[in-house]
Amino acid sequence: MSTVAQASPNIAFIKYWGKLASTSDQDRNMAQNPSLSLTLSQAKSTVEISRAEQNEFYIQGSRANELDEKKLRAHVQRVCEAYLKPAEAAQARFRIHSANNFPKGTGIASSASAFAALTVGLVAEITEKSKAEDELKNNLGLLSQLARRGSGSAARSVAGPFMKWDGEAAVVIESPWKLYDTILIFSEEAKKVSSTDGHARALSSTEFPARLKRIPQRMRLIEEAIRTQDLQALGPVLEEEAYEMHAIARTSHPPIDYALPATKVFLAALRELKSRSFFYTLDAGPNVHLISERPIGKEISTLLGDLNLAAKIWEDWTGPGPVIVSRT
Ligand code: PMV
């Protein structure tokens, strides 16, 4: 038997940046603040899972390294413990292939889509396809909190179009609003400081407590902008939030500057534009995500040319969340 499942990454409008101290696997990757994101659709992680004599994990066609292997083993265990009897969970072993259709180091968080796909796929493999589909409809909280324990932001990739994560798990924000995320890839190099280290260092920034106080108001504004589908209301809050996350990183000890010169030139040029139909957000990396209500790839290529900047462009948009492609 084998199961194929897919999930897409998400781009955070309100960032998860800073974790609470954890004392057990249950409270792994609990965030310091609520966050909210848009689930994408074109970037995808696909996992293929089958039962095996021994655990064997492959990422992009190659055997997982020791660190990834450890994370994947722990994740398989926690999902099995949630859905199987203890004796069955202890004995379960799998061969898992995980692959992304988007390049590594694009600044698109592959751990979110990979752990969401793995969680949903494992549930289908150890129960039934219909059971996993039912869980996606009726027990999303459990799937979200399991995915969160694999990688924090994965809590927000178990559904779409928008998810708000506060506490143990994320919940869906239903909306018919189709938004585009045009990603400017200035560098495909892996970031020098991992998000795990970034989360830990965030708490050392003297700006961090003030950021936490600002989040509830920002969350209200963003939720209202989604409800009213008001991009001009969303945009400035989105940019302030992204800028602040990078400011926290820059004022951490030791400091982290995720931006490249090209990132800074591009953002400075955006600030000069009088009116805009797109707004930026950033992840923990140098690449820029532009949020708009229509495709803007061509327009952005021209703008990059005018600025003498080179970037690859990935065009994505709102998606519905994971699917179980097959279980045979
Ligand atoms: O899930 P992690 O540990 O890779 O953290 C992701 C953090 C950001 O992508 C920078 C922000 C977010 O909320 O997704």
Boltz pocket constraint, residues with backbone or C-beta under 6 A from the ligand:
constraints:
  - pocket:
      binder: B
      contacts: [[A, 10], [A, 11], [A, 12], [A, 14], [A, 15], [A, 16], [A, 17], [A, 35], [A, 109], [A, 111], [A, 112], [A, 151], [A, 152], [A, 153], [A, 154], [A, 195], [A, 196], [A, 282], [A, 283], [A, 284]]
      max_distance: 6.0
